[in-house]
Amino acid sequence: MKRQVIIYPGEDGYWVAECPSLPACISQGKTKTEAIGNINEAIELYIEVLKEEGRDEFIELL
């Protein structure tokens, strides 16, 4: 499933990446490419935790 990701420059010189459909799923990187890789990993882990908690139905709603 594809997710929308928003990328913007942070105050500390890093790039911030967040996934609006997954509350509090935010990451960053020194470059845009690194930020995208980091947010993709964060999304995977976020969904993995939801599955481990038995909240599969919540994933479909997001």
C-alpha positions in Angstrom: 0.0 0.0 0.0 1.3 3.4 -0.9 1.3 6.2 1.7 1.6 9.9 1.2 4.8 11.3 2.7 5.5 15.0 3.3 9.1 16.2 3.3 10.3 19.6 4.4 13.5 21.2 5.7 13.8 21.1 9.5 15.2 23.9 11.6 18.4 21.9 12.3 19.5 21.5 8.7 18.0 18.0 8.4 15.1 17.0 6.2 12.0 16.0 8.0 9.6 13.3 6.6 6.2 12.4 8.0 3.4 10.2 7.0 0.1 12.0 7.7 -2.0 8.9 7.6 0.0 7.3 10.4 -0.1 9.5 13.5 3.3 10.4 14.9 5.2 8.5 12.2 8.0 11.0 11.6 11.6 10.6 10.7 14.5 12.7 9.3 17.7 12.6 7.4 20.7 14.7 6.4 19.5 14.5 2.8 16.0 14.1 1.2 17.0 10.6 0.0 18.1 9.6 3.5 14.8 11.1 5.0 12.8 9.1 2.4 14.6 5.9 3.3 14.2 6.5 7.0 10.4 7.3 6.8 9.9 4.1 4.7 11.5 2.1 7.4 9.5 3.9 10.1 6.2 3.1 8.2 7.1 -0.6 7.9 7.9 -0.7 11.6 4.7 1.2 12.5 2.6 -1.2 10.6 4.5 -4.2 12.0 3.7 -3.0 15.6 0.0 -2.6 14.7 -0.1 -6.2 13.4 1.7 -7.5 16.5 -0.9 -5.8 18.7 -3.7 -7.4 16.7 -4.8 -4.1 15.2 -4.9 -5.3 11.6 -8.3 -3.7 11.0 -6.8 -0.3 12.0 -4.3 -0.6 9.2 -7.0 -0.8 6.6 -8.6 2.4 7.9 -5.4 4.4 7.6 
